């Protein structure tokens, strides 16, 4: 019965099904797995309770992002074949189980279990859950792909807006001891399982031949960077466009995730010893604020890309992002307002990059296997999930050992991020329409559609 319920054929929408029910289904999953962006709230308690360095306390998060990319890459084809309901169920199971295993690790002070649970098992839930609604949303909203993916994927960015104050309050109530951290992890696992099940029951795929009322595919191609052809996942990875977009996503993510993973201790360190120090509660508020801009950026900027084009919007993400990092590096801790505002905009670009990339892929490679292509591209996120936190944490730990403090802990990292964003900007400029030799034959496209 359960297997039948999860089967793709049993999730085809009836004729009167509203496509506007699909984004809430996606949101129920993305708001849950978006908790990953609130990991920095757990870093100081874990470091204190288990005697960890900043680099070690980032390990569950880093491994989680690595597994996100790998599971999305290897599971993308399965998600396309089995459908979004199956994918959301797998995501729910892995993500919640990861918290339960992490709770056991905290209760027993075995940090490796936290890494295994949150990073390895939970990371698989992150990857499968992240890509679970993408191709479905694009099929339901072929007229507004940037807006559609932005609505859902903003949930991943907004997850920390809920999780950050919630986790902080639980740690305050249960204590920042191994037992208190374990209880917090356990509650997370149970609550997220219930919440994510809503998406499992609600999600549907459109019936064969469905299209929005009044929308005609032939009239949709308004720009040369939008194709009406299709490219398979196997052929997509052979194109220079795929690898240019890989670099774009990797370096845009690296620049944002470096701040986000260490947001809570970063703002505390940055203004320590000044006339405006930042306490633990205010730092948690900063994490929530970054989550808000991360979330809003995913919807606002990705929706904007439907009108100005994906290439132009990435010019803004990468170019303006580099300038904002330069502002933070030059201003230092002389202005808390400048630091916070610049970080907010950088994180809005970071989140928007995730929300816009599925539509960019759809423009380049068509809708056929776009979910699988997206999954493979998310290996860039895996690389960035290691690279960004490693750069920021390793340099900060090194500077602390040298007796440095305040902005000096992070200035070098900021200049590295500027360089990476410039490289990403150049890669985006190199993106051109995909050569026809990679396109699927029209007869093959029709045969596949009939077989679905």
C-alpha positions as CSV (number, residue, x, y, z in Angstrom):
1,X,0.0,0.0,0.0
2,X,2.8,2.4,1.0
3,X,4.8,1.6,-2.1
4,X,1.7,2.1,-4.3
5,X,0.9,5.4,-2.7
6,X,4.5,6.6,-3.4
7,X,4.5,5.5,-7.0
8,X,4.6,8.3,-9.6
9,X,1.5,7.0,-11.4
10,X,-0.6,7.4,-8.3
11,X,0.4,11.1,-7.9
12,X,-0.9,12.4,-11.3
13,X,-3.1,15.4,-10.7
14,X,-6.8,15.2,-11.7
15,X,-8.0,17.7,-14.3
16,X,-9.3,20.2,-11.7
17,X,-6.2,20.2,-9.6
18,X,-4.8,23.7,-8.9
19,X,-1.1,24.2,-9.7
20,X,-0.9,26.7,-6.8
21,X,-1.0,23.7,-4.4
22,X,2.4,22.5,-5.6
23,X,4.5,25.4,-4.1
24,X,3.1,24.8,-0.6
25,X,3.9,21.1,-0.9
26,X,7.5,22.0,-1.9
27,X,7.7,24.6,0.9
28,X,6.8,22.0,3.6
29,X,9.9,20.1,2.6
30,X,12.2,23.0,2.0
31,X,11.3,24.9,5.1
32,X,12.3,21.8,7.1
33,X,15.5,20.9,5.4
34,X,16.4,24.7,5.4
35,X,17.2,24.2,9.1
36,X,20.7,23.4,7.8
37,X,21.3,27.2,7.6
38,X,20.8,27.5,11.3
39,X,23.6,25.1,12.1
40,X,25.7,28.0,13.4
41,X,23.4,28.3,16.4
42,X,24.6,24.8,17.5
43,X,28.3,25.6,17.0
44,X,29.1,27.4,20.2
45,X,27.2,25.0,22.5
46,X,28.9,22.0,20.8
47,X,32.3,23.6,21.0
48,X,31.8,24.2,24.7
49,X,30.2,20.9,25.6
50,X,32.5,18.7,23.6
51,X,35.7,20.8,23.4
52,X,35.7,21.3,19.7
53,X,37.4,23.9,17.5
54,X,35.5,26.1,15.1
55,X,36.7,24.0,12.2
56,X,35.6,20.7,13.8
57,X,32.2,22.1,14.8
58,X,31.5,22.9,11.2
59,X,32.1,19.3,10.1
60,X,28.4,18.1,10.3
61,X,27.3,21.1,8.2
62,X,30.1,20.6,5.7
63,X,29.4,16.9,5.3
64,X,25.7,17.6,5.1
65,X,26.3,20.0,2.1
66,X,28.7,17.5,0.5
67,X,26.0,14.8,0.8
68,X,23.4,17.2,-0.5
69,X,25.3,17.6,-3.7
70,X,26.3,14.0,-4.1
71,X,22.8,12.6,-3.3
72,X,21.2,15.1,-5.6
73,X,23.7,14.2,-8.4
74,X,23.3,10.4,-8.1
75,X,19.6,10.5,-7.1
76,X,18.5,13.0,-9.7
77,X,17.6,10.4,-12.3
78,X,15.7,8.3,-9.6
79,X,13.7,11.4,-8.6
80,X,12.8,12.0,-12.3
81,X,11.7,8.3,-12.6
82,X,9.9,7.8,-9.3
83,X,8.4,11.2,-8.9
84,X,8.3,13.9,-6.3
85,X,6.2,12.0,-3.7
86,X,8.7,9.2,-3.5
87,X,11.5,11.7,-3.2
88,X,9.8,13.7,-0.5
89,X,9.2,10.6,1.5
90,X,12.9,9.5,1.2
91,X,14.0,13.0,2.2
92,X,11.7,13.1,5.3
93,X,12.9,9.7,6.4
94,X,16.6,10.5,6.1
95,X,16.5,14.0,7.4
96,X,14.5,13.1,10.6
97,X,16.6,10.0,11.2
98,X,19.7,12.1,11.0
99,X,18.5,14.2,13.9
100,X,17.7,11.1,15.9
101,X,21.2,9.7,15.4
102,X,22.7,13.1,16.2
103,X,20.7,13.2,19.4
104,X,22.2,9.8,20.4
105,X,25.6,11.2,19.7
106,X,25.0,14.3,21.8
107,X,23.6,12.2,24.7
108,X,26.6,9.9,24.7
109,X,29.2,12.7,23.9
110,X,30.2,10.8,20.8
111,X,30.7,13.6,18.3
112,X,31.2,11.2,15.4
113,X,27.6,10.1,15.7
114,X,26.6,13.8,15.3
115,X,28.7,14.0,12.2
116,X,27.2,10.7,10.9
117,X,23.6,11.6,11.7
118,X,23.4,15.2,10.8
119,X,26.1,15.2,8.0
120,X,25.8,11.8,6.3
121,X,22.3,10.5,6.8
122,X,20.7,14.0,7.1
123,X,22.7,15.2,4.1
124,X,21.1,12.6,1.9
125,X,17.7,13.9,3.1
126,X,18.9,17.4,2.2
127,X,19.9,16.5,-1.4
128,X,16.8,14.4,-2.3
129,X,14.5,16.8,-0.6
130,X,16.1,19.8,-2.3
131,X,15.6,18.5,-5.9
132,X,12.3,16.7,-5.2
133,X,10.0,19.5,-6.4
134,X,12.2,21.3,-9.0
135,X,11.3,19.6,-12.3
136,X,7.7,19.2,-11.1
137,X,7.4,23.0,-10.5
138,X,9.0,23.8,-13.8
139,X,6.4,21.5,-15.5
140,X,3.5,23.2,-13.6
141,X,4.9,26.7,-14.3
142,X,6.5,26.7,-17.8
143,X,5.3,30.3,-18.2
144,X,7.1,31.5,-15.0
145,X,9.9,29.1,-14.1
146,X,12.0,31.6,-12.2
147,X,9.0,32.6,-10.0
148,X,7.9,29.0,-9.4
149,X,11.3,27.7,-8.3
150,X,11.8,30.9,-6.3
151,X,8.6,30.4,-4.3
152,X,9.6,26.8,-3.3
153,X,13.4,27.2,-2.9
154,X,12.9,30.3,-0.8
155,X,11.7,27.9,1.8
156,X,15.1,26.4,2.0
157,X,16.5,29.8,2.7
158,X,13.7,30.6,5.1
159,X,14.1,27.5,7.1
160,X,16.6,29.0,9.4
161,X,14.3,32.0,10.0
162,X,12.1,29.5,12.0
163,X,14.9,27.1,13.2
164,X,17.3,29.7,14.5
165,X,15.2,31.3,17.2
166,X,13.5,27.9,17.9
167,X,16.8,26.1,18.3
168,X,18.2,28.9,20.4
169,X,15.1,28.8,22.7
170,X,15.4,25.0,23.1
171,X,19.1,25.3,24.0
172,X,18.2,28.0,26.5
173,X,15.4,25.8,28.0
174,X,17.2,22.5,28.0
175,X,20.7,23.8,28.5
176,X,23.8,23.8,26.4
177,X,25.0,20.5,27.9
178,X,25.3,17.2,25.9
179,X,21.9,16.2,27.3
180,X,20.3,19.5,26.4
181,X,21.7,19.5,22.9
182,X,20.6,15.9,22.4
183,X,17.0,16.7,23.5
184,X,17.0,19.6,21.1
185,X,18.1,17.4,18.2
186,X,15.5,14.7,19.1
187,X,12.6,17.3,19.1
188,X,13.8,18.6,15.7
189,X,13.7,15.1,14.2
190,X,10.1,14.4,15.4
191,X,8.6,17.8,14.5
192,X,10.2,17.9,11.0
193,X,9.0,14.4,10.2
194,X,5.4,15.5,10.8
195,X,5.8,18.8,8.9
196,X,7.4,17.2,5.9
197,X,4.7,14.6,5.6
198,X,2.3,17.4,4.5
199,X,4.3,17.7,1.3
200,X,4.3,13.9,0.7
201,X,0.5,13.9,0.8
202,X,-0.1,17.1,-1.1
203,X,2.3,17.0,-4.1
204,X,1.1,16.0,-7.6
205,X,2.6,15.8,-11.1
206,X,0.7,17.3,-14.1
207,X,-1.2,15.0,-16.4
208,X,0.3,14.3,-19.9
209,X,-0.2,17.2,-22.2
210,X,-1.3,19.7,-19.5
211,X,-0.3,23.3,-20.0
212,X,-1.4,26.6,-18.3
213,X,-4.5,28.1,-19.8
214,X,-3.7,30.5,-22.6
215,X,0.0,29.6,-22.7
216,X,1.6,28.4,-25.9
217,X,5.1,27.0,-25.9
218,X,5.9,28.4,-29.4
219,X,5.2,31.9,-28.1
220,X,7.4,31.5,-25.1
221,X,10.7,31.7,-26.7
222,X,11.4,35.5,-26.5
223,X,15.2,35.5,-26.0
224,X,18.0,33.7,-27.8
225,X,19.3,32.3,-24.4
226,X,16.0,30.3,-24.1
227,X,15.9,27.0,-26.0
228,X,12.9,25.1,-27.3
229,X,15.0,21.9,-27.7
230,X,15.9,19.3,-25.1
231,X,19.2,18.0,-23.9
232,X,19.6,14.8,-21.9
233,X,21.4,14.7,-18.5
234,X,24.2,12.6,-20.1
235,X,24.7,15.1,-22.9
236,X,24.4,18.2,-20.7
237,X,27.5,17.3,-18.7
238,X,29.5,17.2,-22.0
239,X,28.7,20.9,-22.8
240,X,30.8,23.8,-21.8
241,X,27.6,25.6,-20.7
242,X,27.1,23.0,-17.9
243,X,30.6,23.5,-16.5
244,X,30.4,27.3,-16.8
245,X,27.2,27.2,-14.7
246,X,28.9,24.8,-12.3
247,X,31.7,27.4,-11.7
248,X,29.1,30.1,-11.3
249,X,27.0,28.2,-8.8
250,X,30.1,26.9,-6.9
251,X,31.7,30.3,-6.3
252,X,28.5,32.2,-5.7
253,X,27.6,29.6,-3.0
254,X,31.2,29.6,-1.6
255,X,31.0,33.4,-1.1
256,X,27.6,33.2,0.8
257,X,28.0,30.0,2.7
258,X,31.2,31.1,4.3
259,X,29.3,33.8,6.1
260,X,26.2,31.8,6.8
261,X,27.8,28.8,8.4
262,X,29.7,31.0,10.8
263,X,27.3,33.9,11.1
264,X,26.6,33.7,14.8
265,X,30.2,33.6,16.0
266,X,31.4,35.9,13.2
267,X,29.3,38.9,14.2
268,X,30.3,38.3,17.8
269,X,34.0,38.2,17.0
270,X,33.7,41.1,14.6
271,X,32.4,43.6,17.2
272,X,34.1,42.2,20.3
273,X,35.9,44.9,22.2
274,X,34.0,47.7,20.5
275,X,31.4,50.0,22.0
276,X,28.7,47.9,20.4
277,X,29.4,44.3,21.2
278,X,27.1,41.5,20.1
279,X,25.7,39.0,22.6
280,X,24.5,35.4,21.9
281,X,20.8,36.5,21.6
282,X,21.6,39.3,19.2
283,X,23.8,36.9,17.2
284,X,21.0,34.4,16.8
285,X,18.8,37.3,15.6
286,X,21.5,38.1,13.0
287,X,21.3,34.5,11.8
288,X,17.5,34.8,11.5
289,X,17.9,38.2,9.7
290,X,20.3,36.6,7.2
291,X,17.8,33.8,6.7
292,X,15.1,36.3,5.9
293,X,17.1,38.0,3.2
294,X,18.3,34.6,1.9
295,X,14.6,33.5,1.7
296,X,13.3,36.8,0.1
297,X,16.2,36.9,-2.3
298,X,15.2,33.5,-3.7
299,X,11.8,34.7,-4.6
300,X,12.4,38.4,-5.5
301,X,15.5,38.1,-7.6
302,X,14.6,34.8,-9.3
303,X,11.2,36.3,-10.3
304,X,13.0,39.3,-11.6
305,X,15.1,36.9,-13.8
306,X,11.9,36.0,-15.7
307,X,11.9,39.5,-17.1
308,X,15.6,40.5,-17.4
309,X,17.1,37.1,-18.2
310,X,19.2,34.7,-16.1
311,X,22.6,35.9,-17.5
312,X,21.9,39.5,-16.5
313,X,20.7,38.5,-13.0
314,X,23.8,36.5,-12.3
315,X,25.9,39.5,-13.4
316,X,24.3,41.3,-10.5
317,X,24.7,38.4,-8.0
318,X,28.4,38.0,-8.7
319,X,29.5,41.6,-9.6
320,X,27.6,43.5,-6.9
321,X,28.4,40.7,-4.4
322,X,32.1,41.2,-5.0
323,X,31.8,44.9,-4.4
324,X,29.8,44.4,-1.1
325,X,32.6,42.1,0.2
326,X,35.1,44.8,-0.6
327,X,33.0,47.3,1.4
328,X,32.9,45.0,4.4
329,X,36.7,44.4,4.2
330,X,37.4,48.2,4.0
331,X,34.9,49.4,6.6
332,X,35.8,46.7,9.2
333,X,34.0,47.0,12.5
334,X,33.6,50.8,12.3
335,X,30.0,50.5,11.3
336,X,27.7,47.7,12.5
337,X,24.9,49.0,10.1
338,X,27.2,48.7,7.0
339,X,28.3,45.2,8.0
340,X,24.7,43.9,8.6
341,X,23.3,45.5,5.5
342,X,26.1,44.3,3.2
343,X,25.8,40.8,4.7
344,X,22.1,40.8,4.1
345,X,22.4,41.7,0.4
346,X,25.2,39.2,-0.1
347,X,23.0,36.5,1.4
348,X,20.0,37.6,-0.8
349,X,22.2,37.0,-3.8
350,X,23.4,33.7,-2.4
351,X,19.9,32.4,-2.0
352,X,18.8,33.8,-5.3
353,X,21.5,32.0,-7.1
354,X,20.0,28.7,-5.9
355,X,16.5,29.7,-6.9
356,X,17.5,31.0,-10.4
357,X,19.8,28.1,-11.4
358,X,17.0,25.6,-12.2
359,X,15.4,28.2,-14.6
360,X,18.8,28.9,-16.1
361,X,19.2,25.1,-16.7
362,X,15.7,25.0,-18.2
363,X,16.6,27.8,-20.6
364,X,19.8,26.1,-21.6
365,X,18.8,22.4,-21.8
366,X,15.0,22.3,-21.9
367,X,12.6,20.6,-19.6
368,X,13.5,17.0,-20.4
369,X,15.6,15.6,-17.5
370,X,16.1,19.1,-16.1
371,X,15.8,17.7,-12.6
372,X,18.6,15.2,-13.2
373,X,20.7,17.9,-14.7
374,X,20.0,20.1,-11.7
375,X,21.0,17.2,-9.4
376,X,24.4,16.9,-11.2
377,X,25.0,20.6,-11.0
378,X,24.5,20.6,-7.3
379,X,27.9,18.8,-6.9
380,X,29.0,22.5,-7.1
381,X,27.2,23.0,-3.9
382,X,29.1,20.0,-2.4
383,X,32.4,21.6,-3.3
384,X,31.3,25.0,-2.0
385,X,30.0,23.4,1.2
386,X,33.6,22.3,2.0
387,X,35.4,25.3,0.4
388,X,33.4,28.2,2.0
389,X,33.4,27.1,5.7
390,X,37.0,25.7,5.3
391,X,38.3,29.1,4.1
392,X,36.5,31.1,6.8
393,X,37.1,28.7,9.7
394,X,40.6,27.7,9.0
395,X,41.8,31.3,8.5
396,X,39.9,32.5,11.6
397,X,41.4,29.7,13.7
398,X,44.9,30.5,12.4
399,X,44.5,34.2,13.1
400,X,43.3,33.5,16.6
401,X,46.4,31.4,17.3
402,X,48.4,34.4,16.1
403,X,46.7,36.6,18.6
404,X,44.5,38.5,16.2
405,X,40.9,39.5,16.9
406,X,38.0,41.4,15.5
407,X,37.8,42.0,11.7
408,X,41.4,40.7,11.3
409,X,40.0,37.2,11.8
410,X,38.0,37.4,8.6
411,X,39.5,40.1,6.3
412,X,41.7,37.6,4.3
413,X,38.7,35.4,3.8
414,X,36.7,38.3,2.4
415,X,39.4,39.1,-0.2
416,X,39.4,35.4,-1.3
417,X,35.6,35.5,-1.7
418,X,36.0,38.6,-3.9
419,X,38.4,36.8,-6.2
420,X,36.1,33.8,-6.4
421,X,33.1,36.0,-7.3
422,X,35.1,37.6,-10.1
423,X,36.0,34.2,-11.5
424,X,32.3,33.3,-11.4
425,X,31.4,36.5,-13.2
426,X,33.8,35.6,-16.0
427,X,32.3,32.1,-16.2
428,X,28.8,33.5,-16.6
429,X,30.0,35.8,-19.4
430,X,31.1,32.7,-21.3
431,X,27.7,31.1,-21.3
432,X,26.2,30.8,-24.8
433,X,23.3,28.8,-26.3
434,X,23.9,25.0,-26.4
435,X,25.1,23.6,-29.7
436,X,22.4,21.7,-31.7
437,X,24.6,18.6,-31.7
438,X,23.7,18.0,-28.1
439,X,19.9,18.3,-28.7
440,X,17.6,15.3,-28.5
441,X,16.1,14.4,-31.8
442,X,12.5,15.6,-32.0
443,X,11.2,12.1,-32.8
444,X,13.0,10.8,-29.7
445,X,11.4,13.5,-27.6
446,X,7.9,12.6,-28.9
447,X,8.5,8.9,-28.2
448,X,9.6,9.5,-24.6
449,X,6.6,11.7,-24.0
450,X,4.3,9.0,-25.2
451,X,6.0,6.4,-23.0
452,X,5.5,8.5,-19.9
